Amino acid sequence: MTTFRGALIVLEGCDRSGKTTQCKNLVERLLQSGKKAKYMNFPDRSTECGSLINKFLTNKQEFGDETIHLLFSLNRWETKTQMEKLLLDGVTLVVDRYSYSGVAYSAAKGLSYEWCKAPEAGLLKPDLVLYLTLTPEATAKRSGFGDERYENTEFQRKVRHCFDKLYDSSYWQKVDADRSESELGAVLDQYVEETMHAAGNDPLNILW
């Protein structure tokens, strides 16, 4: 019996655009429909590397821009083998942030795009990136905005510009996140269903 692989679905966007909520809702709906699915997020703060990242993000420890970028990248490399196994076992992974966030946030601080992308080369390439867009003004009104290091309006504006430069219409879908949770979820469901159907027989690909 042929086993179709799972799809690698990534949700990207600026802070407080609803990525985490939508990722978890997507996984719940997939499981309820009998599909194999798993939620993942980066940074994974449960690892030793992730613990250092958490201290940085909550302003309890300082690192240089290059150092924290490489820690974020290492955090993704830690799970590559696990992700590959799950996908080949037919599990669709719905991932909250990925390499694109790493590049966008570091580039927004002034590091070069090519330098930022280099440590990510060889990681798994998503089948679909759902890029949730929200104006900086709308972002600032979201609950909890400002709790972590990068959550200020001017920096988020720079991050959004960097995401726009990374946008690739061949496997990205730009989605306006300034709508109700259920309305946004219905839009995402359609893209995910189409991608899962198309990816089943395709080999896994790598960045960049």
Secondary structure, DSSP 8 states (H G I E B T S, - for coil): -------EEEEEESTTSSHHHHHHHHHHHHHHTT--EEEEESS-TTSHHHHHHHHHHTTSS---HHHHHHHHHHHHHTTHHHHHHHHHTT-EEEEES-HHHHHHHHHHTT--HHHHHGGGTTSB--SEEEEEE--HHHHHTSTTTTSSTT-SHHHHHHHHHHHHHH--TTTEEEEE--S-HHHHHHHHHHHHHHHHHHHTTS---B--
